């Protein structure tokens, strides 16, 4: 992959043509060179208003999938053949940092992985607006875990970056998330549906099942196909042992009972490190402009 990286950012939207207008303004204000693709459902009552924006942005009318995860998979997988990096941005996200897209893709110019900026809510914790190397999407055949419809997609993207050895967080790259949970937007029907308790429970269970049943096989294949460095015995131990909640809970209990120096010794022996800022994980040579 050359140093000049092509990025397609996919934005599924429903019932919010005004949000797309605001997103386009932010795109222009930050001098973004990434291509923006807005995907709108064919049964959306607001469809005519979206189509009025076709002179300003690429609009695709979606008739093949419903809900965020399936829509991203339907459009990201074929697009991965034509771009170096595929990104997701919500219609309630606003880039604020000039050159944000080049900053994110620059870290992936030579190494496949996941990069994200600061949404001013989750920060380093979650890649709510993620960019992912297209080679990863091509090999997996999906951008999102197929069983998951809306929530916990960013949890998967974080794990994906960690598991392939390259998760890059840029704290100074601001992509603000205007979510009603923090008073930055009004609750509408989409927010209420997507954040309902039954949706939360269903997607959480779907992701957990996927990670246990399908992800280990997919990850092994991905590492082989992309010729990623072997994670090593210690990393495999962490994946299998520390990833299990019951095992991790038992370790935590023992840590609490141990003397501080013993805790430090155990942590060092396991390769477990504290990260005050949630920070950058990359097994490749560190990208110079990446900030932790």
C-alpha positions in Angstrom: 0.0 0.0 0.0 1.4 3.4 -0.9 1.6 6.4 1.5 -1.4 7.9 -0.2 -4.4 6.0 1.1 -7.9 6.1 -0.4 -10.7 6.2 2.1 -14.4 5.6 1.6 -16.5 6.6 4.6 -19.9 5.1 4.8 -22.8 6.9 6.6 -26.1 5.0 6.8 -28.8 7.5 7.6 -32.6 7.4 8.1 -35.0 10.2 8.8 -32.2 12.8 9.2 -31.5 14.6 6.0 -30.7 17.7 8.0 -27.9 15.9 9.8 -26.4 15.0 6.4 -26.4 18.7 5.5 -24.6 19.5 8.7 -22.1 16.6 8.1 -21.3 17.9 4.7 -20.6 21.4 6.2 -18.2 19.7 8.6 -16.6 17.8 5.7 -15.9 21.0 3.9 -14.7 22.9 7.0 -12.1 20.2 7.7 -10.9 19.9 4.1 -11.6 16.2 4.1 -10.5 14.4 1.0 -12.2 11.1 1.9 -15.2 10.1 -0.2 -18.5 10.1 1.7 -21.2 7.6 0.9 -24.6 8.2 2.4 -26.8 5.1 2.4 -30.6 5.7 2.7 -33.3 3.1 3.0 -35.7 2.9 0.1 -38.7 3.1 2.4 -37.5 6.2 4.3 -40.2 8.9 4.1 -37.4 11.4 4.0 -35.9 9.9 0.8 -36.8 12.8 -1.5 -34.9 15.2 0.8 -31.8 13.0 0.7 -32.0 12.7 -3.1 -32.0 16.5 -3.3 -28.4 16.3 -1.9 -27.1 14.2 -4.8 -25.3 17.1 -6.3 -23.2 17.5 -3.1 -22.6 13.9 -2.0 -22.9 10.3 -3.2 -26.3 8.9 -2.2 -27.1 5.2 -2.5 -30.6 4.0 -2.0 -30.6 0.8 0.0 -33.0 -2.1 -0.7 -30.8 -5.0 0.4 -30.4 -4.7 4.2 -31.9 -3.0 7.3 -30.1 -1.8 10.4 -26.6 -0.5 10.8 -24.5 -3.6 10.9 -26.1 -5.4 7.9 -26.1 -2.2 5.9 -22.4 -1.6 6.5 -21.6 -5.1 5.5 -23.7 -4.9 2.3 -21.8 -1.7 1.1 -18.4 -2.1 2.7 -17.5 -5.5 1.4 -17.8 -4.7 -2.3 -16.3 -1.3 -1.7 -13.2 -2.9 -0.2 -12.1 -4.0 -3.6 -11.8 -0.3 -4.7 -10.4 1.5 -1.7 -7.5 1.1 0.7 -9.5 1.9 3.8 -13.2 1.8 4.7 -14.6 3.9 7.4 -17.9 4.3 9.3 -19.3 7.6 10.5 -22.7 8.2 12.0 -25.0 10.9 10.8 -24.7 12.4 14.3 -20.9 12.6 14.1 -19.1 15.8 13.1 -15.4 15.9 12.1 -13.8 19.0 13.8 -10.1 18.6 13.1 -8.7 19.7 9.7 -7.2 16.8 7.8 -8.8 14.3 10.2 -9.2 11.7 7.4 -5.5 11.8 6.3 -4.4 11.6 10.0 -6.4 8.4 10.5 -5.5 6.7 7.3 -1.8 7.6 7.6 -1.3 5.2 10.4 -2.7 2.3 8.2 -0.6 3.1 5.2 1.7 0.2 5.6 0.1 -2.0 8.2 -3.5 -3.4 8.3 -5.5 -2.4 11.3 -8.1 -0.1 12.9 -7.7 3.7 13.6 -10.0 6.1 15.3 -10.2 9.6 16.7 -11.7 11.2 19.8 -15.5 11.5 19.8 -15.5 13.6 23.0 -17.6 11.0 24.8 -15.9 7.6 24.7 -12.5 8.9 23.8 -9.9 6.1 23.7 -12.4 3.5 25.0 -14.2 2.9 21.8 -13.8 3.6 18.1 -17.3 5.0 17.5 -16.1 6.3 14.1 -13.6 3.7 12.9 -11.5 3.4 9.8 -10.5 -0.2 8.9 -8.0 -1.5 6.3 -9.9 -2.8 3.3 -7.7 -5.8 3.2 -9.1 -6.9 6.5 -12.7 -6.5 5.3 -11.9 -8.4 2.1 -10.5 -11.3 3.9 -13.2 -11.5 6.5 -16.1 -10.9 4.1 -17.7 -8.5 6.6 -17.0 -5.2 8.4 -19.4 -5.9 11.3 -20.1 -9.3 13.0 -23.0 -10.6 10.9 -25.3 -11.4 13.9 -25.0 -7.9 15.4 -27.5 -5.3 14.1 -26.6 -2.0 15.8 -24.9 -1.8 19.2 -21.5 -3.1 20.2 -20.1 -2.7 16.7 -17.4 -0.4 18.1 -16.5 -3.0 20.8 -15.8 -5.4 18.0 -13.8 -2.9 16.0 -11.6 -2.3 19.0 -11.1 -6.0 19.5 -10.4 -6.4 15.8 -7.6 -3.8 16.0 -6.1 -5.4 19.1 -6.3 -8.9 17.7 -4.5 -8.0 14.4 -1.9 -6.1 16.3 -2.7 -2.6 15.2 -5.2 -0.4 17.0 -4.4 3.3 16.6 -6.1 6.0 18.6 -5.5 9.7 17.8 -6.7 11.8 20.8 -6.2 15.1 18.9 -8.3 14.1 15.9 -11.8 15.2 17.0 -14.9 13.5 15.4 -17.6 14.8 17.8 -20.5 12.4 18.6 -23.7 14.5 19.0 -25.6 11.9 21.0 -28.7 12.7 23.1 -27.3 10.6 26.0 -25.0 13.5 26.7 -27.4 16.2 25.8 -26.0 17.0 22.3 -29.1 16.0 20.4 -32.8 15.4 20.8 -34.1 11.8 21.2 -35.9 10.7 18.0 -37.4 7.4 16.9 -34.2 6.0 15.6 -32.4 6.8 18.9 -35.1 5.3 20.9 -35.3 2.1 18.8 -31.5 1.6 18.6 -30.9 2.3 22.3 -33.8 0.3 23.7 -33.0 -2.3 26.4 -34.1 -5.2 24.3 -31.8 -4.0 21.5 -28.9 -3.7 24.0 -29.4 -7.2 25.3 -29.9 -8.8 21.9 -26.7 -7.2 20.4 -24.6 -7.9 23.4 -25.6 -11.6 23.4 -25.1 -11.7 19.6 -21.6 -10.3 19.9 -20.6 -12.6 22.7 -21.8 -15.7 20.8 -20.0 -14.5 17.6 -16.7 -14.0 19.5 -16.9 -17.4 21.1 -18.2 -19.4 18.1 -16.9 -17.8 14.9 -14.2 -15.2 15.6 -11.4 -17.5 16.7 -11.5 -19.3 13.3 -11.9 -16.1 11.3 -9.1 -14.4 13.2 -6.7 -17.4 12.5 -7.6 -17.3 8.8 -7.2 -13.5 8.7 -3.7 -13.6 10.3 -2.6 -16.3 7.8 -4.0 -14.6 4.7 -2.6 -11.2 5.6 0.7 -12.7 6.9 0.4 -10.9 10.2 3.0 -11.5 12.9 2.2 -14.5 15.1 0.9 -13.1 18.3 3.1 -15.5 20.3 2.4 -17.8 23.2 1.8 -15.0 25.7 -0.7 -13.2 23.5 -2.6 -16.4 22.9 -2.7 -17.1 26.6 -4.2 -13.6 27.2 -6.7 -14.2 24.4 -7.8 -17.6 25.8 -7.5 -17.0 29.5 -7.7 -13.2 30.3 -10.5 -12.9 27.8 -12.8 -15.1 29.9 -14.7 -13.1 32.5 -14.6 -15.8 35.1 -10.9 -16.3 34.8 -10.2 -12.6 34.8 -12.4 -12.2 37.8 -10.4 -14.8 39.7 -7.2 -13.0 38.8 -8.5 -9.7 40.0 -9.5 -11.2 43.3 -6.1 -12.6 43.8 -4.5 -9.3 42.9 -6.6 -7.5 45.5 -5.3 -10.0 48.2 -1.7 -9.8 47.1 1.0 -7.3 48.2 1.5 -4.5 45.7 5.0 -5.6 44.7 3.7 -9.1 44.0 0.9 -7.6 41.9 3.4 -5.7 39.8 5.5 -8.9 39.4 2.5 -10.9 38.3 1.3 -8.2 35.9 4.8 -7.9 34.3 5.0 -11.7 33.9 1.7 -11.8 32.1 2.5 -8.8 29.9 -0.5 -6.9 31.3 0.0 -3.1 31.3 -2.1 -0.3 32.7 -3.0 2.4 30.1 -4.0 5.7 31.7 -5.5 7.0 28.5 -6.7 3.8 26.9 -4.1 4.4 24.2 -2.5 2.9 21.2 -1.9 -0.7 20.7 0.3 -1.7 17.7 2.7 -4.6 17.4 4.3 -3.0 14.4 6.9 -0.2 14.5 5.3 2.8 16.1 3.9 5.4 13.7 5.8 8.7 14.5 2.7 10.9 14.5 0.5 8.6 16.7 -0.2 10.1 20.1 -1.1 8.1 23.1 
